[in-house]
Amino acid sequence: MSRIIAASLAVLTTLPGLAAAEVLSASDTAFVARNRATIDAPPAKVWAQLVQPARWWSPAHSWSGDAANFSLDLRGGGCFCERLPNGGGVEHQRVVQVMPERLLRLSGGLGPLQAEALAAVMSWDLKADGERTVLTQTYKVGGTADGGLKGWAAPVDGVIREQFERLQRLIETGSPELPKPPPSTTP
């Protein structure tokens, strides 16, 4: 039975528009996670939304509880930052490379990874596929962390995949939120 499920998942992740997510490698000192999808929009539209994380980042994965507090300064050395109440703030990542409509590369550990002795790089690659875009998000993390990094790989991938899927939904539907199920008609 598990081979049938695995085969079904393999087929589903190759269909256009569906995100393919995976932890490519994980050890006590490093992990690599990748998310990829073909998005039904040209690179210019994908880029325009990608560079506005306040529109698609989940407030559940913020320090302030409000994604509107996110900003992204699109220049080398720029900040992917979040404003906090009472004048506080968080630098989530630092911009290290910007190639509009092609590549955005950021450096830094997200969330609790900030408290560990790590180097981390997140790349967002955009490739035109006709009128669509193949968007690939790769997050490489290495260094030392309490208890090792292997156990961090799947949970971190889950969080960054959620952000990736929210961005994809925003581009394709106009909202990053999952559609609400229809109301039940049973008494």
C-alpha positions as CSV (number, residue, x, y, z in Angstrom):
1,M,0.0,0.0,0.0
2,S,2.8,2.5,0.8
3,R,4.3,2.1,-2.7
4,I,0.9,3.1,-4.2
5,I,0.8,6.2,-2.0
6,A,4.4,7.1,-2.8
7,A,3.8,6.6,-6.5
8,S,0.7,8.8,-6.3
9,L,2.5,11.5,-4.5
10,A,5.3,11.4,-7.1
11,V,2.9,11.9,-9.9
12,L,1.0,14.7,-8.1
13,T,4.2,16.7,-7.5
14,T,5.1,16.6,-11.2
15,L,1.7,18.2,-12.3
16,P,1.9,21.9,-13.3
17,G,1.1,24.3,-10.6
18,L,1.5,21.9,-7.6
19,A,4.4,22.6,-5.3
20,A,7.1,19.9,-4.9
21,A,8.8,20.1,-1.6
22,E,11.6,18.0,-0.2
23,V,14.4,17.9,2.3
24,L,17.3,17.2,-0.1
25,S,19.8,16.3,2.7
26,A,20.0,16.5,6.5
27,S,22.8,15.8,9.0
28,D,23.7,17.0,12.4
29,T,25.6,19.9,10.9
30,A,23.6,20.9,7.8
31,F,20.4,20.5,5.8
32,V,19.0,21.6,2.5
33,A,15.3,22.0,1.7
34,R,13.8,22.9,-1.6
35,N,10.3,23.9,-2.8
36,R,9.4,24.2,-6.5
37,A,6.3,24.9,-8.5
38,T,5.3,26.0,-11.9
39,I,3.2,29.1,-11.4
40,D,0.6,30.2,-13.8
41,A,2.1,33.7,-14.2
42,P,5.1,35.3,-16.0
43,P,8.3,36.1,-14.0
44,A,7.5,39.8,-13.8
45,K,4.2,39.1,-11.9
46,V,5.9,36.4,-9.7
47,W,8.7,38.8,-8.9
48,A,6.3,41.7,-8.1
49,Q,4.7,39.6,-5.4
50,L,7.8,37.8,-4.1
51,V,9.4,41.1,-3.1
52,Q,6.4,42.1,-1.0
53,P,6.5,39.5,1.9
54,A,4.0,41.6,3.9
55,R,1.4,40.4,1.3
56,W,2.0,36.7,1.6
57,W,4.0,35.7,4.7
58,S,2.0,34.0,7.4
59,P,1.4,36.1,10.5
60,A,1.6,32.9,12.5
61,H,5.3,32.8,11.6
62,S,6.2,36.3,12.7
63,W,7.4,37.8,15.9
64,S,4.8,40.6,15.8
65,G,1.8,38.5,14.8
66,D,1.2,40.8,11.8
67,A,2.7,40.2,8.4
68,A,2.1,43.9,7.6
69,N,5.2,44.6,9.7
70,F,7.5,42.9,7.2
71,S,9.6,44.8,4.7
72,L,12.3,43.9,2.1
73,D,15.0,46.4,1.0
74,L,15.9,45.1,-2.5
75,R,19.6,45.9,-2.6
76,G,22.8,44.2,-1.6
77,G,23.0,44.5,2.2
78,G,19.3,45.3,2.3
79,C,17.1,43.9,5.1
80,F,14.2,41.4,5.2
81,C,13.0,42.9,8.4
82,E,10.0,43.0,10.8
83,R,8.9,45.9,12.9
84,L,8.0,45.1,16.5
85,P,5.9,47.0,19.0
86,N,7.6,49.7,21.1
87,G,10.3,50.4,18.5
88,G,11.7,46.9,18.4
89,G,12.6,45.0,15.3
90,V,14.0,41.7,13.8
91,E,16.4,41.2,10.9
92,H,15.2,37.9,9.5
93,Q,17.6,37.8,6.6
94,R,20.1,40.0,4.7
95,V,19.8,40.5,1.0
96,V,23.0,39.3,-0.7
97,Q,21.9,39.2,-4.4
98,V,19.2,40.7,-6.5
99,M,18.6,40.0,-10.1
100,P,15.1,41.3,-10.8
101,E,12.7,38.7,-12.2
102,R,15.5,36.0,-12.0
103,L,17.0,35.6,-8.5
104,L,16.6,36.8,-5.0
105,R,19.2,35.5,-2.5
106,L,19.1,36.1,1.2
107,S,21.4,35.2,4.1
108,G,20.4,34.3,7.6
109,G,18.6,31.9,9.9
110,L,14.9,32.2,10.2
111,G,13.0,32.2,13.5
112,P,14.6,30.1,16.2
113,L,17.6,29.4,13.9
114,Q,18.8,32.9,14.7
115,A,19.8,31.8,18.2
116,E,22.2,29.1,16.8
117,A,25.7,29.2,15.4
118,L,24.6,28.8,11.8
119,A,25.1,30.1,8.3
120,A,22.0,30.0,6.1
121,V,21.2,31.0,2.6
122,M,17.8,31.1,0.9
123,S,17.6,31.5,-2.9
124,W,14.5,32.2,-4.9
125,D,15.1,31.3,-8.5
126,L,12.6,32.3,-11.3
127,K,12.8,30.7,-14.7
128,A,10.4,31.6,-17.5
129,D,8.4,28.6,-19.0
130,G,6.3,30.3,-21.7
131,E,3.9,32.5,-19.9
132,R,4.4,30.6,-16.7
133,T,7.3,30.7,-14.1
134,V,9.2,27.8,-12.5
135,L,9.8,29.1,-9.0
136,T,12.4,27.3,-6.9
137,Q,13.1,28.2,-3.2
138,T,16.2,26.6,-1.8
139,Y,17.3,26.9,1.9
140,K,20.7,25.7,2.9
141,V,21.6,25.8,6.6
142,G,24.9,24.7,8.1
143,G,26.7,25.0,11.4
144,T,26.1,23.9,15.0
145,A,22.9,23.9,16.9
146,D,21.9,22.4,20.2
147,G,20.9,18.8,19.5
148,G,22.2,19.0,15.9
149,L,20.4,20.2,12.7
150,K,19.0,16.9,11.5
151,G,15.9,17.3,13.6
152,W,15.3,20.9,12.4
153,A,15.2,20.0,8.7
154,A,11.5,18.8,8.4
155,P,10.0,21.4,10.6
156,V,11.9,24.3,8.9
157,D,10.9,22.9,5.5
158,G,7.3,22.8,6.7
159,V,7.4,26.5,7.6
160,I,9.2,27.7,4.5
161,R,6.9,25.5,2.3
162,E,3.9,27.1,3.9
163,Q,5.3,30.6,2.9
164,F,6.1,29.3,-0.6
165,E,2.5,28.0,-1.0
166,R,1.0,31.3,0.3
167,L,3.0,33.2,-2.3
168,Q,1.9,30.9,-5.0
169,R,-1.8,31.2,-3.9
170,L,-1.5,35.0,-3.8
171,I,-0.1,35.1,-7.4
172,E,-2.6,32.6,-8.8
173,T,-5.8,33.5,-6.9
174,G,-5.2,37.0,-5.4
175,S,-5.2,35.7,-1.8
176,P,-2.5,33.9,0.2
177,E,-5.1,32.2,2.3
178,L,-6.5,28.7,1.8
179,P,-10.0,28.7,0.4
180,K,-12.6,28.3,3.2
181,P,-14.7,25.1,2.9
182,P,-18.3,25.6,2.0
183,P,-20.7,25.7,5.0
184,S,-22.2,22.4,6.0
185,T,-25.7,21.9,5.0
186,T,-26.4,18.9,7.4
187,P,-28.3,19.7,10.6
